[in-house]
Amino acid sequence: MTSQKQNVLRPFNVISAKATTFAAAILTSALLAACGGGDAGTALDATAKSELPESTAKATTSTSIFYGMNGRNTNGGAYDSTAVSTQLAQLQDLGAKIYRNSVYNLASAKVVAKMAQTMAAGGVTVYPVIMLGTGYSSEQQAYNAGYTLGQQVAGTYKYKYYEVANELEAQALTGNVDGTNWTHYRNQPFVVARGVLRGLIAGVKSVDGSAKIIVNGTWLHYAFFQMLMDGSQPDGTHGHPTVNWDITAWHWYSDQGDMTRACGGTGCYDMLGVLRSFGKPIWLTEFGVRPNYGSYQQIASYMAGSKMMGLFQSVATKYNIQSIQAFELYDDNEGDFGLMRSDGQTTKDAYWAYKNFVASHPM
């Protein structure tokens, strides 16, 4: 989701630089078209601290969340003018079982929470991506803001999953670089981003200790997440707070090519292998085709083809991919990414390509 226009993809040139010890270990085991190393880790498991409504009601027997969709309820346009019951019927028709939606504040969180109850009764799991940027002067200030918002969102509904912030690593890049090395990031934005993530996670967990936390990134920006895990930062120092999460999410679009051989200025990488080496399940919480790729039919063919849904489904077991979520249900002010037009009613070729793929490739 690029709702704040923070990661409109750029050409990928890069500078070369010395990697951290941790990065070198990852490169050895997972990169340059290799399949990657490491087994999926176990998710955090704790006793729930809330009596909020739960997102566990199911109207169907299938519990798979492999196929999903992005929505942008509370962002205006077709999402706000289309009844939740209609959106639910469309998701059911597509075969999408999980629905990702952004929340920005308590008011938007309440809207999505109400929607989540309706969707759960119809067999679709809704979960929030909590949108918070890096406009803070210190890590502590960012942490405090994140804690408050995380606590507010978790207080509106007992979700099973919470995605914290959106592509924050892109805001810390030094420029037009790959993001494969710690030197590709600016220290102050990195530190603030770390504060945002730590605060959001702590705020959610203060309400719901059983919550599964999702952290996301995009393109080749994996060194950012290595630093979060090992307590290092772009100034070369170590011993800083670490960030722990349960599911590693990634965003991938048509102009980025084959995710198992993604080529930037520093070389070609098996990004699914890199992510698997983090030892956590992988979700692709945004995948989509850029509207300028071609005709509706060309876009539909790419979406269901060998570099997108076809690839992700075929290697799901190999890389421990648990969910893939198309961006997005409707065209809106983000662009014509939708499987349906901005009236919330008219289907596009991509709608039928997605639906047919799901029907013919059960997971």
N, C-alpha and C positions, 0 to 999 in steps of 0.2 A: 504494500500500500504506500503510495507516494503522496499522501494527502497534503503534506507540507512542502511538497516540491523539493525535498531535500536530497533526492537521489535520482534525478533524471539522468539516465545513463550517459556517460561521456565517452569519448574515444579513450582507449586504454593504452597510453604510453607510460613509461615508468623509469625510475632511476634504480640502480642496483645498490645494495647495501648489505652490511654484515647482519646476519640473523642471530637471534637469541639461541641459546642452547636448546630450549624447548622447541623452537621453530625447526631447528636442524633435525631433531628427532622425528618431528612430524613429516618433514620433507623426505627423510630416509624411508619412512614406512608407507607413505600414502600418496606421494605426488608423481608428477611426470607420467601420467597415464597408467599408473599402477592402481590396484584396487583399494589400497589403503589398509591400515592395520587397526587392531583394537576391537574389542567386543562391546556391544551395547551395555551401558551401565544400568543399574537399577535406579528407579525414580524414588524420590523422597516419599516416605510413608509415615503419616502421623495421625493422631486423633483429631477429628474436626472439632473446632471450638465454636461452632455456630449452629443455630437452629433455623437458618435461612432456608427458603425453598431450595430444593435440590434439582440438578439437571440430570436426573437419572430415569425419569419416566420415559417409557418407550412404547410406542403404539405398534411397532413392528418387531419381529423376532431377530432381525439382524442387528448386531452390535458393532459392526465394522464402521470405522470412521475414515477409511482410506480415502474415499472420494468426498471432497468438500468444495466449498465455495466461499468467496469473499462478498460481503455486503458492506454498505456504508450508511446504515440507518443513523439518523440524526445529522446527516450531512446535506440534507435537502434533496431536491430532484425526485426521481421516481421512487427512491427508497421511502421517503417520507409521505409520498402521495399514494403509495400502494399498500393495501391492507396487509397486515402480518399474515393473515390466513391465506392470502393470495401468494405471497412469497413462499410460504410453507408448501402450498400445492405445487408451485414451480420447482422447488427443491426436491420434493418427492418425485415429481415426474422425471427430473434429471437423474435421480439416484444419488444425490448429494446428501450425506448424513451429518456433516458438520459445517457450521456457518460462522465465519470469523467476522466480527464487527468492531469498529473503533469506538472508544469512549475517551472523552477529553476532560470531563469534570463530573461532578455529582449529578447534575441534571441529565446529561447524556447517558450516564450509567444507569439511571433509573429507567430511562426509555428502553435501553437494551435489555435490562433485567426483566421488564414486563414482557418483552418479545420472547425472551428465552423460555419463559414458562409455557407460552403457547407452542413454541417450536418443540419443546421437549415432549409435550403430550402427543405431538405428531411424528415423533421418531427422529427429530433433528436436534443435535447438540449445538447450542450457541456458546461461544466463548468470546471474551473481550480482548482486544489489543489496546493496552492503556497507553495513550499518546501523551508523551511528555518530552519536550526538547531539552536543549543544553544551555538555555539562556540564564545561567546562574554564575555567580562570581566565585563560588568555592564548592568543593565536594560536599561539605557539610550542608550548605544551603540547598544544593541539589538533592541531597539525601532527605532532608526535611520535607521538601516539596513532594518528592516521590513517596515518602512514607504516608503523608496525609492523603494523597490521591489513591494510593494502593489500598489504604484502609477504607476509604470511602467506597471504592468500586466493590471490594470484597464484602462490604456491608450491605449491598443492595440485593445480592443473590449468591447462592452457594454454587458457583461454577466449579467444574472439575479442573479446568485449565485457565490459565491467565498468561497472556503474552505481554511482556513488559517492554514498552517503548517500541520504536520502529526505526530500524536502520541508523542507529545512533553513530555507528562506526564511520559512516560516510561523512558525518559532520566534523570528524576529527582528522581527516586526511590532510596531508600537507599540500595537496594539489592533484594533478592529473597522474595519479600513481595507482599501482595495482592493489596495495594494501596487504602484500604478502610478507612484509618485514616491519619490525617495530619502528624503524626510522621513517616509515611512511605516514606516521601520525604525529600530530602536535600534542604536546604534553597537557596543556591546560584543558582543551576540549575533551581529551581522553579522561582526565581526572574527573571532570564534571560529569561526563557520561557514566563513568563508574558510580558516581554518587547517585545519579538518577536511578540506575538499575538496582543498586543495593537498597535504596530507599523504597522503591516500588515493591521489591520482593519482600522486604521486612514488613511493610505495611499490609500487604496481602496476607502474609503468614501470621500476623498478629491477630487477624480475624479468623483465618481458616488454615490451620496447620497442615491439613491434608492436601492443599492446593498443589497442582502440578504447574511448575513455572517454565515458560517458554521464552527463550532469548533468540532474537533473529538478526541476520545480516544479509549481505548480498555480494554478488560478483566474486572477487578473489580476496576479500577483506578479512582473511582468517587470522592474521597476526593480532588483530585487536582482541580477539577472543582468547587467544593463547595468553596474552598479557593479563586478561581478567582472571584466568584460571591459575596462573602461577605467581600472581602478586607483583608483577613487574610493570613498568610504564615506559613511555617513549623517551624519557630522559636517561634511560639506562639503569635506573635504580630498581631495587628489589625490596621485598619485605612489606609491601603495601597490602591493604585489604583485598581479599579475593572475592569473586562472585561465583555463586553456585546455582545451577539451574538443573532442570530435569530433562528438557527436550531442546535440542538444537534445531532451530528453524532457519530456513534460507529462502531467499526470493530469487526467481530466475525468469528471465524474459527472452523473447526470440532473438534479440540482437546480441545475446550473450553466447549463443551457439550451444554446442554439446556440453552438458554439465560434467561429463566424464573426461572431457578434453577441452578445457576452457583456456584459451591462449591470450595472454596479456604481454606486456613489455618484458616481464621477467621470465617468461616461458609458458609452457602448457601444463595444466594441472587437472588432476582428477578431483574435482571439488567434492563429489560425494565421498570419495576416499578420505579426503581431509576431514570432512565433517564426521565420518564414522570413527576416525581416530580419536575424536574427543571422548568416546566412550559413552555416548548418550543416543537415544533414538533420534531419528531425523524426521522432521516434518518440512514439507515445502509449503509454507503458509501463503505464498503468492507464486503462481506461475501464470504466464500469459503471453500473448502475442501483441507486439506493438501495432497500433492502428495503421501505421504507414507501411506495414509489411506487404500489403497487397489487397486484393479483392476479399470480400467476405468468404468466398470459397477457399481462397488461398490461406487465409487466416485459420479457417476451420481445419483444413488439412494439416497445417503445421501443428495446431494445438493437439490433435489426436495422433500425430505422427511420431517418427522414430527419434526425434530430439526432445520430445516433450512427454505427453501422456504415455506413449508407447515405450519410451525409455524408462520413465519412472516406475511404471508398473512391472516391467520385465526385470528390473534389478532391485525391486523392493526388498526381497529377502536378503540379497547379497549385502546391501548397505543398511539394513534395518530402517527402511523408510516406512513410517506408520501412517502418514496422511499426506495427501496432495490437494491443494485448495486453489481453484482457478480464480484469477482476478479478471473480471468480477461479474456479478449477476446482471447489472444494468449499465448501460452507458450513462455517464454523468459528467460533472465538471472536471474530473480527472482525465477524461478522454473517452474515446469510443472503444473501450476495452471490453464492453459487456457482451454476454451471450445473448442479451436482449437489448432492444433499443431503449431510449430514454423515456418512452411512454410506459415502460413497465409491462408491456403486453406483447409487443411484436418480437418474435424470435428471429435470430440471425442464424446463418449456417453453422456457426460455432456451437450454438445450443444443441443442434441435432448431432453434431460430431461428438460432443461431450456425452450426450445421452446414449448414443449408440455404442461408444467406447465402453462406458460403464456397464451397459447391458451385456456386452460380449466379453468383458474381462472382469468377472466378479472377483472381489477380494474380501 
